[in-house]
């Protein structure tokens, strides 16, 4: 494989009958920094589609299997089996109108993301689901960047305290994986703490609380505080 080939957080596996719902979700993941392979966006005219699909599977960390009202299509099954052969992480996603009883047996053994009751109008719900995807894909650097971004969004909307906590969480994850952005994230955290006159002792205590909060619920309570239901 060429070193220039693009890597993806996830490959989108779906039925064309569900393309409207899938594209809505794809756009929200992409807006939050997710690097996804979605054939409607990623296929290039004149290129062998089968070869493009195989390369996309090879270069993706996970496969998001969207299950709609008609369960999964024959094409989806072929892509799914190709992903399993490559030992890719599989993440089933239940779309509105889908029925759990129609989910293929092998997928029932895998933790799924249930969007059956979601209309994506809620900001909190949007952030929760997108973040859940990032965590399940296993993209730690992407997760850190997303938390950091959430923090500044919350901050600029007047949610100063929780915004600072989200910025701190982004820094902590960058630091835990030794990422090159950790230094910049730390400077942003210190600058934000300075603006609200936090002492070093207070900042250390806040970071400890953030760590404990993340260990309890993977950041869900921070998202709920930052982006409450409208």
PyMOL commands that set and color helices and strands:
alter all, ss='L'
color gray80, all
select helices_A, chain A and resi 16-31+39-42+49-58+74-85+100-102+105-108+123-137+140-156+160-176+182-195+200-217+220-226
alter helices_A, ss='H'
color red, helices_A
select strands_A, chain A and resi 8-13+36-37+60-67+89-94+113-114
alter strands_A, ss='S'
color yellow, strands_A
deselect
rebuild
show_as cartoon
